[in-house]
Amino acid sequence: MSDSLSESGFDLQQIDRLLTTTRAVRKRLDFERDVSDELLFECIDLAEQAPTGGNDASRRWIVIRDQSLKNQLGELYAEVGELFINARGRLEGTGHPKENVVTSSAYLVENFSKAPELVMCAIWGVHDNSGRPGLFDSAIPSAWSFNLALRSRGLGTAYATMLNNKPDEVAELLGIPHGVTTLVCFPVAYTLGNEFSPAPRRPASDITYFDQWGFTRTEPSVDGSARIQDGPGVVVEIDTEARPRAVWEVISDINMPAQFSNEFVGADWLTDGPIGVGSVFKGRNAIPEVRNWETDCIVTEWLERQVFEWRITDPAKPGAIWRFEIAEQGAGSRLRFSMTIGKENNGTAPRALQDPSLENEVLFERRLIHKANMQRVVEGVRDLVDGPA
């Protein structure tokens, strides 16, 4: 048995490659090469093996090959997708983080009807907006399995949903009866080349929480409980209507966010000249009813309008790692504030390690305090850039 085989007999290298390289394909769709019905049947048969609520076989698939129908669907798609055409004009050549996805989306808008076939996934039922699972939950897994089946056969597509904004027009054009919901329309084609790479994504340790929302660990735990050695931490996030520039001006001012937390009430730069990696500031607490402390904070990452990270006491053996991150979110921004408790050079580690049976409890309570304070910080930043809620 190959070392790459799992206990269930699957070749993990091949499966992992399939899962990590099934991309949204737009500019690399081959519009000149036909795709057979036989291949589509194979992919749909595989997609239909996906789970469905109550084992209810209510999914339906529509393959559109007629060029006149594709052209009309392309016109509808372009009416909704005009925003990508406009955004491309603003972003192309700027190096903006959204430039690639905007330009490729605009390309698809202009070429949607050129795909050899458009494949639509639909389901019997009308969503009642109740939030109850069942309808979309029974169709989306199948739609994604269809993507995977295409990829494994040298085909590609993009998960195109903009036609959902034109349900009546689409239903009339394709003769779809009342009571059926269309979810996605795939432009299917062979791909130009077959090499695709994993996309940059946050690691699981950044976006996986344990026992409480926002409780992280940088390393997997041996026994499932929180341990100092696993790098326990906290994350809080908030959306603002402000652009990243405005948010950056607040979070990069080391005294500005301090007014919202009872643990950090002042700071002074100890570095002269431009601020960046290696710069040092002294943070302090001067509230007697809490406790007095003062510590050196060393900047370990500084990326204008994106990242501000600092470590306390010693960069190599930090007492804690603190980090602000700003990401564009629609017309506004998402502010992420995170911290990781160090293994030494702080007051938490000795208390947690004093009694191993209480380590999880000590870290839980300490992180609750951090989370509350950090939440006040991001809410305060939001109020500064957006105005009070």
N, C-alpha and C positions, 0 to 999 in steps of 0.2 A: 504494500500500500504506500502511495506517495506521501511524503511528509506534508504536502499541501492539502491532503484529504482530511475532512472533518470526521468526527465519529459517525455521522450520518451518511458518510460516503461521498459527500459533495467536494468538488475541487474548489477550495476556498479562494485560491489565487484567481481563478477565472470568474467566480461569482463576485468577488470583491472588485475586480476590474470592471465587470458589467455595471455594478451598483455605483461605482465612483466615476464612471466615464459616460453615463447616459445623460448627455447634455441637451439643452434646448438648442436645436440646430436650425439656423435661419440662413445665413450667408453660404453655408456649405451644402445646401440641398441641390441635388442634381435634377434640374427641370427637364433635361433632355432624355432621360432614361425611364422607360415605363416600369411599373410595378404590377406584377400579375395578381389576379384575383386569388390564386392559390396561396400566395404568400400572405395576403391579407386575411384569408380564412384561417391560416395557421396562427397568425398573431392574435386574431380575435378569439379563436378557440382557447389559446393560452390565457388570454385576458379574462375569459369567462370563468376560469378556475379561481379567480379571486373571491374572497368571502363576500357574502351579501346578507343583509339583515333578514332573519327568518328563513334563509335559504330560498328567498323569493326570486324567481328568475324573471325579473322585470326590466333588465337592461336591454337596450336595442342599439344597433349600429347602422349608420347610413353612410354609404360610400358614394361620393359625388364625382363622376368622371366627365359628365357632359360639360363641355367648355363654356357653353352659354350660361349654365347654372353657376359654374365656378366664377365666371366673370361677374355675375350679379352678386354673389356672396362676397367677392373681392371688393366690390363697390361699397357694400354695407360695412365690411371690415375697415375700409379706408375712411369711411365717415367717422367711425369711432376712433380710429388710430391716427387721426390727423395730428393729435397732440405730439406723437413721436416724430412726425415730419418736422413740426415746428421746433421741437426740442433739439433735434439733430442740427438744425441751422445755428442754434446757439452754442452747442457743446462741441461740435466736430472740430478736432484739431486743438482743443484746449487742454487735453490731459485730465479732464474732470473724471472723478471716480465712476460716474454714471455714463461716460461717453460711449464705451463699447456696447453696453446693453441698449442704450438709446439708438445708436446708429444701426445695430443689427435688427432691432425692433422696427425701425423705420424702413429698412430694407424689406422685411417681411410684409409690411403694410403695402409696399409698392409692388410686391411680387406674389402675393398670396394666391392669386388665381392661376399662377403658372405651375403649381405643384401638379404632378401627374394625377393625383386624386386627393380630395379632401375627405377625411373620415371623421364622422361626428358620433360622439357617444351620447346617448340619451337614456332616459329612464321613465317608466310609467309613474306618474305622480306629480303633484304640484307642491312645492315647498310652501309651508304655511307660516314661515318666519317665527315659529314657536321656539326654536332652539332645540327641539327634540331630535335625537339622532335617527337615522334610518334611511332617508332619501338619498342625500348626497353621499353619506357614509357607505351606501351600498354600490355607488357608481365610481367614486374616485379611486378606490383600490384597483378596480378593473381597468380604468383609464391609464393608471400608471403602469400596470402590468403590460398593457399594450405598448407603451413606450419601451419597456425593457425587451419585449419580444422583437420589436423593430430593430433595436440596437444590436441584438445578438445576430441579426441576419443582414447586417450592413446597411440598414435603413435608418433614417432619422426623422425627427419631427420637432415641433415646438408645441407646448401646452397652451394653445391659443383660446382665450375665453372672451375676447372682445365682442364676438357675435351675440353673447348673452345680453348685451345691451340693445339688441334688435330682435327680441324673441318673436314678436308678431310677424315681422317681415320675413324672418327665416322660416317660420311655420307655414306661412302662405306660399312661399317659394318652393318648399320641399313637400308640401302636402301633409305636414305633421298635425295629427289630430289634437284637439283640446284635451288636456290632462296629461300630456307628455312634456317633460322638461329636458331641454338639451343643455349639456354641461360644458362640452369642450369640442372644438373642431380642429382636428390635426391635419396640417399640410404634410402629406407623407411622400417621401422620395428616398432614393438611394443617396448616400452621402458622398461628397467629394473628398476622398480619402477616408481612412477608417481609424485614424489615431486621434483620440480625444484625451484630455487630461482632467484629473480631478479639479474641481473649482476651489478657490480659496474660501474656506469656511472657518468659523470659530471652532476650536477643539471642544470635545465633549466636556472637558473639565471646566470650561468657561460658561456653559449654558445648561449644565445639569445640576439640579439642586437636590439636597438631601434633607428630608424631614421638615424643612421650612423653606418657603419661597425665598430664594436669594442666598441660601446656605450652600457654599461650594467647598470642594476639596481639590487640590492640584494633583494629588496622587490617589489611586484607588486604595480603599481601605481593606485591610486583611480580614477584619471581622465585621465590617459594615458600620461600625460606630466611628465617631469623630475622634481623631488622634492628632496631637500636635505634629507628629512626624509626617502626616499626610497633607499638611498645608491647608488647614481649615480657613475659610474666608467668607466674605459677605459681598453680595452685589445688590445695588438698587439702581433702577432706571426710571427715567421720566421723559415724556415727549414735550417739546415746546414748539411754539409757532415761529420762533426766531431762527434765523439762519445760523450756521456754525460760527461765523465770525463774531456775532453778538454773544453767543454762549462762551466762546473762547475768551473774550475780553473779561468775562466775569471769573471763570474758573482759573485762569492763569494769573489773576491778581490774588496773591497768597493771603491777603487780608480780607478780601471780599466775602468768600463763603464762610469765613470764620464766625461771622455774627449769627449764623443759623445753628451752630452746634455748641453744646455745653462742654465739649471735650477739647476744643481747639479754638482759642480766642485771639490769637495774634501771631505774627511772624515777621521776621526781618531778613532780607537778603544779606548774606555774608559775602557774596560774590560781587565784584565790581565788573562792569562791562556787560556785554550781551548775555542774556539768560539762555541756557541750554543744558545739555547733558554734562554732568559734573558740577553744575552750580549748586550752591549750598544755601539753605535758609534755616533759621532757628525758629522752631515752633514752640509755643508755650501756652500754658493754661494759668490763668490768674484769678480763678474763681475760688475763694476760700472754702465755700460750702461743698465744693466738689473735691478737688485736691490740686495742689500746685505741682507742675512739672515743666520741664524744658528739655528739648531734644534737638539734635541736628538732623536735618532732612536733606538728603542728597538726591538731586534730580537724576534719574536713570533713563528716562525717555522723554523727549520733548519734540513733538511734531506739530507745528503751527496749525491751529484750528482742528486738531484731531486727537492728540494724546499728550497728557501730562502725567508722568509717573514719578514718584519719589519713594525712597527707602529711608527708614529712620535708623539712626545710630551708626550702622556699619553696612555699606552696600553689599559686602560679601556674606555677612551674617546679620541680615536686617531684623530688627525687632518687629517690623511690619512693612508691608509693601502697599502703598496707596496709589490709586490710578483713576484718572478721569479720561473718558473717551467720548468723543463727539462724532456722531454719524448723521449724514443727511437722511431725513425721513420725510418723504413727500416734499411739501413746501417748507417744512420746518426742520427740526433736529431732534435726535434722541441722545440724551446725556446718560452715560453709564458711569457709575461711581463704584469702585470695587476696592477691597482690601484683603490681604492675606496675613494671617497671624504668623509671626516668625517663630522659629524653634528656640530662640534665645534672645537676650537683650530686650526683654519686656517683662511685665509683671504677670502676664497671663500664663506663660509656659510653666514657671515654677509651681503655680497653684494647680494647674491641670495635671502635672506630673507627680505631685506630692502623694496622691492616692490614685493608682490606676483605675480603681473601680468607680471613681468619681470624675475621671477625665472627660468623658462624653458630656456629663452634666455641666461641668465647669465651662466647657467650650460652648455649649448650647446657650447658657445664660449670658456669657460674655458677648456672644454674637447677636443676641437679641438687643443688647444695649447698643452695640455698634450699628445695627440695622436701623434702629429708631433714630439715632443721631444722624446717620448718613441720609436717611429719608428726609429729615428736616433740611439738610444741606441742599439736596437736589430740588426740593420744593421751593426753597429760598432762591436758588438760582433761577428757577422758572419764573417766580414772581418778579424778579428783577428784569428779566428779558421780555416777559409777556405782559406784566402787570398782574396784580393780585387776582386769583381765580374768583 
